[in-house]
Amino acid sequence: MKKEKKETIDELLELMNIPQFEQILFHKIGELKVLLKNEIALYKSLKDTFQEVNRANLEVCEDDGKERAQTYRFALNLDENGEWTISGLSPSPPHHCRVSDIVPGEVIQYICTFQPNPGKIEKIKEFSPAKPGGRIFELTFTRYSHFHVLGTVCELKEKIHLQSCDDPDNIIDINDSYKSEPEGGNYKELVFYMEEFPKFKAHIFSEFFMKWKPLIDNRMIEAN
């Protein structure tokens, strides 16, 4: 069915080169807009809602105390092979990330367990694939039809719990002593620790690509 739909659209685009056909088609589209104005308004409202959700979640940390990575808006479409494809991903992911890293297959499978309901927005605070150490996602989506989904996805980051500062023995004096070292030495030492401790390396890369880089690229942090 999806293949036939694409072929029909391709044929329409070709036939629009005929002036009479183009004129009649635009007239019919105008009639459909009037006939289906409520359905069209609902769909546009849903798209605007997810756009606003995306903008509202640009902050790194919200009032609920959960630490979040970038929020992405997306659409899912069922293709002619029965496979879900991701489209409309916004904002564009970092170059090192694949689309499937942003919206993993487990997330898609989970969303597709919901029945189509164009009037309902599902909000899932914490979704984690059923495997140890899996990633945790915050999802907002609408299963608009059997073939189409609109939504947003945001990965929840595990927070690092620091020791209480009530005990003076737990207070770490942070100063500028590291600046006394040659600048190149600081970089080499940082790289050394990243290579020696993979979890620390993963944390540094995650902090940069999922938190700082989006803020910098969106000019939300000044260079100085």
VOPAGU-2260 file (C-alpha; in pm, 1 decimal, decimal comma):
REM VOPAGU-2260
SITE   aa  ch    i         X         Y         Z
SITE  MET   A    0       0,0       0,0       0,0
SITE  LYS   A    1     279,7     241,4      89,9
SITE  LYS   A    2     458,7     160,4    -237,7
SITE  GLU   A    3     139,2     233,2    -433,7
SITE  LYS   A    4     104,3     561,5    -243,4
SITE  LYS   A    5     454,5     671,6    -343,3
SITE  GLU   A    6     393,7     574,4    -705,3
SITE  THR   A    7      68,8     774,3    -703,5
SITE  ILE   A    8     245,5    1081,7    -562,1
SITE  ASP   A    9     521,5    1051,4    -824,5
SITE  GLU   A   10     257,8    1026,5   -1096,4
SITE  LEU   A   11      74,2    1331,1    -960,7
SITE  LEU   A   12     393,4    1535,4    -967,8
SITE  GLU   A   13     449,1    1436,5   -1328,6
SITE  LEU   A   14      90,3    1508,0   -1435,8
SITE  MET   A   15     104,2    1852,5   -1273,8
SITE  ASN   A   16     309,6    1956,2   -1575,1
SITE  ILE   A   17     -25,0    1960,8   -1758,9
SITE  PRO   A   18    -180,7    2302,9   -1680,8
SITE  GLN   A   19    -541,9    2179,4   -1682,3
SITE  PHE   A   20    -456,5    1891,8   -1449,6
SITE  GLU   A   21    -270,9    2123,2   -1211,1
SITE  GLN   A   22    -564,8    2365,6   -1200,0
SITE  ILE   A   23    -819,5    2091,9   -1123,9
SITE  LEU   A   24    -590,9    1934,1    -862,2
SITE  PHE   A   25    -546,9    2260,0    -671,4
SITE  HIS   A   26    -923,1    2310,0    -682,5
SITE  LYS   A   27    -977,6    1960,3    -534,3
SITE  ILE   A   28    -716,4    2022,6    -266,2
SITE  GLY   A   29    -903,8    2337,4    -166,9
SITE  GLU   A   30   -1227,4    2135,9    -139,7
SITE  LEU   A   31   -1056,8    1874,0      78,1
SITE  LYS   A   32    -917,2    2142,7     307,6
SITE  VAL   A   33   -1270,0    2264,8     370,7
SITE  LEU   A   34   -1416,8    1913,7     402,0
SITE  LEU   A   35   -1144,6    1792,0     642,1
SITE  LYS   A   36   -1069,9    2118,5     819,8
SITE  ASN   A   37   -1115,7    1967,1    1168,6
SITE  GLU   A   38    -878,5    1676,9    1099,3
SITE  ILE   A   39    -624,0    1912,6     943,5
SITE  ALA   A   40    -646,4    2150,4    1239,7
SITE  LEU   A   41    -592,5    1859,8    1481,8
SITE  TYR   A   42    -285,5    1736,9    1297,8
SITE  LYS   A   43    -129,1    2083,6    1276,1
SITE  SER   A   44    -204,6    2139,3    1644,0
SITE  LEU   A   45     -24,1    1815,8    1732,7
SITE  LYS   A   46     280,8    1915,8    1529,1
SITE  ASP   A   47     288,1    2257,6    1698,6
SITE  THR   A   48     255,1    2091,1    2039,8
SITE  PHE   A   49     559,0    1870,7    1983,8
SITE  GLN   A   50     751,6    2168,3    1850,3
SITE  GLU   A   51     680,1    2355,1    2173,6
SITE  VAL   A   52     775,3    2049,6    2382,7
SITE  ASN   A   53    1104,4    2043,5    2197,9
SITE  ARG   A   54    1171,9    2412,4    2269,7
SITE  ALA   A   55    1065,1    2387,2    2633,3
SITE  ASN   A   56    1309,8    2104,9    2702,3
SITE  LEU   A   57    1620,9    2282,2    2576,4
SITE  GLU   A   58    1723,5    2336,8    2938,4
SITE  VAL   A   59    1976,6    2090,9    3071,8
SITE  CYS   A   60    1798,0    2042,1    3402,4
SITE  GLU   A   61    1430,6    2093,7    3481,9
SITE  ASP   A   62    1247,4    2149,8    3808,1
SITE  ASP   A   63    1197,0    1776,5    3867,8
SITE  GLY   A   64    1570,7    1736,3    3928,9
SITE  LYS   A   65    1629,6    1494,3    3640,3
SITE  GLU   A   66    1934,1    1560,2    3428,1
SITE  ARG   A   67    1848,5    1550,7    3058,5
SITE  ALA   A   68    2031,9    1540,4    2729,9
SITE  GLN   A   69    1903,2    1718,0    2418,2
SITE  THR   A   70    1532,7    1678,1    2338,9
SITE  TYR   A   71    1465,7    1571,8    1979,0
SITE  ARG   A   72    1143,2    1598,5    1781,4
SITE  PHE   A   73    1074,7    1316,3    1533,8
SITE  ALA   A   74     816,3    1141,6    1317,4
SITE  LEU   A   75     782,4     770,4    1242,7
SITE  ASN   A   76     641,9     637,6     917,0
SITE  LEU   A   77     569,3     277,7     824,9
SITE  ASP   A   78     721,1     201,1     482,8
SITE  GLU   A   79     616,5     -46,0     214,9
SITE  ASN   A   80     836,8    -315,7     371,0
SITE  GLY   A   81     664,7    -291,9     708,1
SITE  GLU   A   82     965,1    -112,9     861,3
SITE  TRP   A   83     940,8     206,9    1064,9
SITE  THR   A   84    1153,2     491,6     931,9
SITE  ILE   A   85    1249,8     804,3    1126,4
SITE  SER   A   86    1198,2    1144,5     967,1
SITE  GLY   A   87    1179,8    1509,2    1066,9
SITE  LEU   A   88    1447,1    1472,3    1336,6
SITE  SER   A   89    1501,3    1815,4    1493,0
SITE  PRO   A   90    1744,9    1958,3    1583,1
SITE  SER   A   91    2005,4    1784,9    1367,6
SITE  PRO   A   92    2205,1    1533,2    1574,2
SITE  PRO   A   93    2583,3    1571,3    1620,8
SITE  HIS   A   94    2795,6    1432,7    1338,8
SITE  HIS   A   95    2916,8    1141,4    1549,8
SITE  CYS   A   96    2559,5    1026,9    1625,2
SITE  ARG   A   97    2342,3     807,3    1409,1
SITE  VAL   A   98    1968,1     864,1    1392,5
SITE  SER   A   99    1921,8     522,7    1553,7
SITE  ASP   A  100    2128,0     645,9    1849,5
SITE  ILE   A  101    1875,4     923,5    1908,5
SITE  VAL   A  102    1563,3     707,8    1856,8
SITE  PRO   A  103    1672,5     346,1    1919,3
SITE  GLY   A  104    1482,2      47,2    1786,3
SITE  GLU   A  105    1363,0     -42,6    2137,1
SITE  VAL   A  106    1193,7     296,8    2165,5
SITE  ILE   A  107    1021,3     250,7    1829,6
SITE  GLN   A  108     903,2     -99,1    1923,8
SITE  TYR   A  109     763,7      31,5    2251,0
SITE  ILE   A  110     578,0     320,5    2087,3
SITE  CYS   A  111     421,0      83,7    1837,3
SITE  THR   A  112     261,5    -121,2    2115,8
SITE  PHE   A  113      16,9     167,2    2163,2
SITE  GLN   A  114    -307,7     174,1    1968,4
SITE  PRO   A  115    -361,2     463,8    1724,8
SITE  ASN   A  116    -537,3     756,4    1889,3
SITE  PRO   A  117    -484,6    1093,8    1716,5
SITE  GLY   A  118    -648,3    1279,6    2005,3
SITE  LYS   A  119    -418,9    1146,3    2280,0
SITE  ILE   A  120     -65,0    1248,9    2371,0
SITE  GLU   A  121     123,1     978,6    2561,7
SITE  LYS   A  122     378,4    1096,2    2819,6
SITE  ILE   A  123     625,7     836,4    2945,9
SITE  LYS   A  124     850,6     974,5    3220,1
SITE  GLU   A  125    1100,0     688,6    3221,7
SITE  PHE   A  126    1129,6     416,1    2959,0
SITE  SER   A  127    1419,1     172,7    2975,8
SITE  PRO   A  128    1473,0    -127,5    2747,2
SITE  ALA   A  129    1448,2    -456,7    2932,6
SITE  LYS   A  130    1820,3    -513,7    2968,0
SITE  PRO   A  131    2068,2    -439,7    3249,1
SITE  GLY   A  132    2239,0    -103,7    3225,7
SITE  GLY   A  133    2009,3      13,5    2947,3
SITE  ARG   A  134    1955,5     376,9    2862,0
SITE  ILE   A  135    1656,3     564,4    3005,4
SITE  PHE   A  136    1434,7     785,6    2791,1
SITE  GLU   A  137    1159,9    1038,4    2846,0
SITE  LEU   A  138     900,3    1009,8    2568,3
SITE  THR   A  139     609,3    1223,4    2451,5
SITE  PHE   A  140     425,3    1098,2    2143,7
SITE  THR   A  141      99,3    1045,9    1958,5
SITE  ARG   A  142      29,7     730,2    1760,7
SITE  TYR   A  143    -164,5     926,4    1501,2
SITE  SER   A  144    -244,6     624,2    1283,1
SITE  HIS   A  145    -121,8     272,5    1208,7
SITE  PHE   A  146     134,3     429,3     976,5
SITE  HIS   A  147     236,0     757,2    1142,4
SITE  VAL   A  148     369,3     875,2    1481,0
SITE  LEU   A  149     466,0    1222,6    1606,5
SITE  GLY   A  150     675,5    1265,6    1918,6
SITE  THR   A  151     978,1    1382,6    2113,5
SITE  VAL   A  152    1251,1    1181,5    2282,8
SITE  CYS   A  153    1502,6    1281,0    2547,6
SITE  GLU   A  154    1761,4    1063,1    2719,4
SITE  LEU   A  155    1774,8    1089,9    3097,0
SITE  LYS   A  156    2130,3    1096,9    3223,3
SITE  GLU   A  157    2241,2     923,9    3539,4
SITE  LYS   A  158    2330,3    1187,2    3793,9
SITE  ILE   A  159    2658,2    1168,0    3983,2
SITE  HIS   A  160    2582,3    1177,6    4354,3
SITE  LEU   A  161    2835,9    1387,4    4543,6
SITE  GLN   A  162    2916,5    1353,7    4911,4
SITE  SER   A  163    2737,6    1589,8    5144,5
SITE  CYS   A  164    2922,4    1915,2    5207,4
SITE  ASP   A  165    2791,8    1938,3    5564,3
SITE  ASP   A  166    3106,5    1761,0    5686,7
SITE  PRO   A  167    3413,8    1987,8    5647,1
SITE  ASP   A  168    3623,8    1679,0    5572,1
SITE  ASN   A  169    3421,4    1626,9    5253,6
SITE  ILE   A  170    3480,6    1976,3    5117,1
SITE  ILE   A  171    3722,2    1988,2    4823,1
SITE  ASP   A  172    3907,9    2315,2    4784,9
SITE  ILE   A  173    3880,9    2413,4    4417,4
SITE  ASN   A  174    4138,2    2667,7    4310,2
SITE  ASP   A  175    4343,0    2771,4    4009,2
SITE  SER   A  176    4651,8    2568,3    4098,9
SITE  TYR   A  177    4611,3    2354,9    3786,9
SITE  LYS   A  178    4681,3    2667,8    3579,3
SITE  SER   A  179    5040,8    2664,6    3700,4
SITE  GLU   A  180    5097,6    2359,7    3483,0
SITE  PRO   A  181    5181,9    2405,7    3113,2
SITE  GLU   A  182    4858,9    2408,8    2911,7
SITE  GLY   A  183    4972,5    2113,5    2701,4
SITE  GLY   A  184    5040,3    1916,7    3019,4
SITE  ASN   A  185    4682,4    1964,2    3134,5
SITE  TYR   A  186    4547,6    1824,6    2807,2
SITE  LYS   A  187    4785,7    1527,3    2820,1
SITE  GLU   A  188    4685,3    1449,1    3177,8
SITE  LEU   A  189    4315,7    1470,5    3089,5
SITE  VAL   A  190    4366,9    1235,4    2791,1
SITE  PHE   A  191    4563,4     995,1    3011,2
SITE  TYR   A  192    4279,8     966,2    3262,3
SITE  MET   A  193    4023,8     928,7    2985,7
SITE  GLU   A  194    4221,2     640,5    2836,5
SITE  GLU   A  195    4276,2     474,5    3172,7
SITE  PHE   A  196    3913,1     504,1    3288,5
SITE  PRO   A  197    3656,3     430,1    3012,3
SITE  LYS   A  198    3361,4     538,8    3230,1
SITE  PHE   A  199    3523,8     876,4    3288,3
SITE  LYS   A  200    3588,4     909,2    2913,8
SITE  ALA   A  201    3223,5     824,6    2836,1
SITE  HIS   A  202    3112,7    1084,3    3092,2
SITE  ILE   A  203    3331,2    1358,6    2939,8
SITE  PHE   A  204    3211,2    1288,1    2585,3
SITE  SER   A  205    2850,4    1269,3    2700,8
SITE  GLU   A  206    2878,5    1600,9    2886,6
SITE  PHE   A  207    3025,7    1771,1    2581,6
SITE  PHE   A  208    2814,8    1632,6    2295,8
SITE  MET   A  209    2481,6    1602,2    2477,8
SITE  LYS   A  210    2498,4    1909,8    2703,4
SITE  TRP   A  211    2762,2    2171,2    2621,4
SITE  LYS   A  212    2779,7    2141,5    2241,3
SITE  PRO   A  213    2401,9    2193,8    2185,9
SITE  LEU   A  214    2410,5    2495,4    2418,1
SITE  ILE   A  215    2716,3    2640,8    2242,9
SITE  ASP   A  216    2583,5    2569,4    1891,8
SITE  ASN   A  217    2253,2    2736,6    1981,0
SITE  ARG   A  218    2444,7    3039,5    2116,6
SITE  MET   A  219    2298,7    2988,9    2463,2
SITE  ILE   A  220    2645,3    3028,0    2622,0
SITE  GLU   A  221    2882,4    3316,7    2556,8
SITE  ALA   A  222    3240,6    3240,1    2458,4
SITE  ASN   A  223    3379,6    3427,0    2758,1
